[in-house]
Amino acid sequence: MQRRARHIQPTDLKRKAIGAAVAELRRAAGFSQERLSSDCGFERTYLSRVERGILNPTAIRVWTIADALKVPFRELVGRMETWAVEQGRR
């Protein structure tokens, strides 16, 4: 019997903040991961790994996500900062 691969658990608060903000805004827009990744020109698995805090996307990719969600880049970044501050208080 083949053993299932273990899921990678992110530990970096900033990566988690990026993912949490992207997932929150994606859901608020009513987008699936498939739709958002298609609109951005990314693989769905890439977006999934960003949302889970596994990947650290470049600024241009974060900007591409913001554009696809039709939110200002500063709003996405602001949500990242807010999420990280709230998590730091816990």
N, C-alpha and C positions, 0 to 999 in steps of 0.2 A: 504494500500500500504506500502510495506516495504521500509525503508530508506536505501540508499546505505551507506556503510561504508566510512568514510573519509580516504583519502590517507594520510599516515604519511609523513610529510615533514621534511627531515633531517635538522638539524641546525649545526651539528658539521663539521667544515671545513676539519678535518683530515679524517673523514669517507667519506665525499664527494670526497676527493682526491683519496682515495683507489678505490672507485667506478668508478670515471672518468677515472682513469688509466687502470683499468681492461676492461671497456667498449671500450676504445680507442684501446687497443691492441687486444681485441677480434675481433673488426670490421676490423682492419688492417689485421688480420690473415684470415679473411673471415669466421669466425665461428659464428654460431647462439648461443644463450644462451643454447639451448637444447644440441648442440654438445659439447660445452665447459663443461657444467655441467656433461654430461655423461662421458667425458674424465677424469674429476676430481673425479667422483664418488659422486657428490653432486646432490641434487634436483635442478631443474631449478628455483624453487621459491627462494631457498637460494641464488643462483647466482644473481637473479633479485634484491633481497633485498640488496646484497652487492653493486651492481652497482648503486642502488638508494641512497646509503649512509645510509641505515637504520641499517644495521648490521656492527659490528666491527669484522672482521674475525681474527682468530689467525694467527700468523706468518707462521705456518706450512701450513695453508690453502692457504695463499697468495702464498707461495712457490709452492704448488701443482698447483695453477692456472698458475704461471709462467712456470712451467715445461710443462703443457699441451699446453701452447701457444708457447712453444719452444723459450722462451726469458729468458735471465739471470735474476735472482731474483733482482740484482742490477739495471737493466734497469726498471723493474716495479716500484721499490721503487723510483728511480730517477724521473720517470714520476709523481709519487704521489707528490714528493717534488716540482717539477716544477709547477704543477697544483695549489698547495696550495699557492705558492709564487705569481703566476699570479693573483689568486683570491684575495689575500690580498692587492694587489695594486689597485684594483677596488674600 
